[in-house]
């Protein structure tokens, strides 16, 4: 089954003017989109007549692939029809996994936020968090620790959130608490950090 959608957005207006809503697109634009819709529909009808049903076509069939591509939401707009270059996709994934933010990745990869999010979605990766706190070691046998939130600090030190306001209590654990604003790639090597939850601790090491 192939789902076809044909619609356009309307301007947002105050509730008292709801009956005066006007389409954002001009009549010519709407006619062009309608014609595009009819062409897609004609393509499906011809394929149905020729094969009895699209269900009869294997997933490798070029006609079916063409229809699926035509009706893919991501390919609906002209700027999304182009396939993402594999080299650019690799660059985007490298930037994201190294901990760069969405904005920085856009600039370095020369790609739109939509492109980056699509590559991330296809690869099943997420943006790394911003680290807000640093436990600086004041004892030689301890590693610095970076955390996103108070809960992670509390779990790591074994102190209540109330005691985290007490510098002496933190010092007794061998640390000094500092507020920071760092992305993953900005963290130095050989430090510990908690990324997604309070229980899992990671060690950042230089790649060989």
C-alpha positions in Angstrom: 0.0 0.0 0.0 1.3 3.4 -0.9 0.2 6.4 1.0 -0.1 9.7 -0.9 -0.4 13.1 0.9 -1.4 16.3 -0.8 -1.7 19.4 1.4 -0.2 22.8 2.1 0.1 24.9 5.2 -2.1 27.8 5.9 -1.2 31.0 7.7 -1.7 31.1 11.5 -4.2 33.7 12.4 -6.0 34.8 15.6 -9.0 32.7 16.6 -11.5 35.6 15.9 -10.3 35.6 12.2 -10.5 31.9 11.7 -13.0 32.2 8.8 -10.6 34.6 6.9 -7.7 32.0 6.6 -5.9 32.2 3.3 -3.5 29.7 1.9 0.2 30.6 2.1 0.8 29.3 -1.4 -0.4 31.0 -4.6 -3.0 29.4 -6.9 -0.1 28.7 -9.4 1.9 26.9 -6.7 -1.1 24.9 -5.6 -1.9 23.9 -9.2 1.7 22.8 -9.7 1.6 20.7 -6.5 -1.7 19.2 -7.6 -0.2 18.3 -11.0 2.8 16.7 -9.3 0.3 14.7 -7.1 -1.6 13.5 -10.2 1.6 12.4 -11.9 2.6 10.3 -8.9 -0.9 8.8 -8.8 -0.7 8.0 -12.6 2.6 6.2 -12.0 1.0 4.0 -9.3 -2.1 3.3 -11.4 0.0 2.2 -14.4 2.1 0.0 -12.2 -1.0 -1.5 -10.6 -2.5 -2.3 -14.0 0.6 -3.9 -15.3 1.3 -6.0 -12.3 -2.1 -6.6 -10.8 -1.0 -5.0 -7.5 2.1 -3.4 -6.1 2.1 -6.2 -3.6 3.2 -8.5 -6.4 6.4 -6.6 -6.9 9.6 -7.6 -5.1 11.3 -4.9 -3.0 14.2 -4.9 -5.5 11.9 -3.9 -8.4 13.0 -0.6 -10.0 9.4 0.5 -10.6 8.5 0.0 -6.9 11.7 1.7 -5.8 10.8 4.7 -8.0 7.3 4.9 -6.5 8.6 4.7 -3.0 11.2 7.4 -3.7 8.5 9.7 -5.2 6.3 9.3 -2.1 9.1 9.5 0.5 8.4 12.4 2.8 12.1 13.3 2.8 12.0 13.6 -1.0 8.9 15.7 -1.1 10.7 19.0 -1.4 13.2 19.8 -4.1 16.1 20.4 -1.7 15.5 16.9 -0.2 15.5 15.0 -3.5 19.3 14.9 -3.7 20.9 12.0 -2.0 23.3 12.7 0.8 26.9 12.2 -0.4 28.5 9.3 1.5 31.7 11.3 2.2 29.6 14.1 3.7 27.5 11.5 5.7 30.8 10.0 7.1 32.0 13.5 8.0 28.8 14.3 9.8 28.8 11.1 11.8 32.5 11.7 12.7 31.7 15.2 14.0 28.7 14.0 16.0 30.4 11.0 17.6 33.3 13.3 18.5 30.9 15.4 20.5 30.4 18.5 18.4 27.2 20.3 18.7 24.6 20.5 15.9 25.5 24.1 15.2 29.2 23.5 15.0 28.6 20.3 12.9 26.5 22.4 10.4 29.4 24.8 10.0 32.2 22.3 9.6 30.3 19.9 7.4 28.6 22.7 5.3 25.3 20.9 5.8 21.8 21.9 7.0 20.4 20.9 10.3 17.8 18.8 8.5 20.6 16.9 6.7 22.5 16.3 9.9 19.5 15.1 11.7 18.6 12.7 8.9 22.1 11.2 8.9 21.9 10.8 12.7 18.5 9.2 12.4 19.6 6.7 9.7 22.7 5.8 11.8 20.9 5.7 15.1 23.2 8.2 16.9 22.4 11.1 19.2 24.1 14.3 20.1 26.4 14.1 23.0 25.4 16.2 26.0 26.9 19.4 27.4 28.8 18.9 30.6 27.9 21.4 33.3 30.1 20.3 36.2 33.7 19.3 36.8 35.0 17.6 39.9 38.6 18.6 39.9 40.9 16.2 41.7 42.8 17.6 44.7 44.4 14.2 45.4 47.0 12.7 43.0 45.3 9.3 42.8 42.0 10.5 41.5 40.7 11.4 38.0 38.8 14.5 37.2 35.1 13.8 36.7 32.6 15.6 34.4 28.9 15.5 34.8 25.7 16.8 33.1 23.7 17.4 36.3 23.6 17.3 40.1 22.1 13.8 40.2 25.2 12.4 38.4 27.5 14.3 40.9 25.5 13.0 43.8 25.7 9.4 42.6 29.5 9.6 41.8 30.5 11.1 45.2 27.9 9.3 47.3 26.7 12.6 48.7 23.2 14.0 48.9 22.4 17.0 46.7 22.3 19.1 49.9 25.9 18.2 50.8 27.0 19.1 47.3 26.7 22.7 48.4 29.2 22.0 51.1 32.8 22.5 49.9 34.3 20.7 52.9 32.1 17.6 52.2 33.3 17.5 48.6 36.9 18.1 49.6 36.7 15.2 52.0 36.0 13.1 48.9 39.2 14.5 47.3 37.6 16.9 44.9 36.8 20.6 44.2 33.5 21.3 42.4 33.6 23.7 39.4 30.9 24.8 37.0 31.8 24.5 33.3 30.2 24.4 29.9 32.0 21.9 27.8 31.2 19.5 24.9 32.6 16.0 24.8 35.4 16.8 22.3 36.5 19.6 24.6 37.1 17.2 27.6 40.8 16.4 28.1 41.9 12.8 27.9 42.1 10.5 30.9 39.1 11.9 32.7 35.9 10.2 33.9 32.4 11.3 32.8 28.8 10.4 33.0 26.8 10.9 29.9 23.3 9.5 29.9 22.6 8.3 33.4 24.0 8.5 36.9 25.1 4.9 37.2 27.3 4.5 34.1 30.8 6.0 34.2 33.0 6.3 31.2 36.7 7.0 30.8 37.9 9.2 28.0 41.1 8.0 26.5 43.1 9.1 23.4 42.6 6.9 20.4 45.8 5.0 19.4 
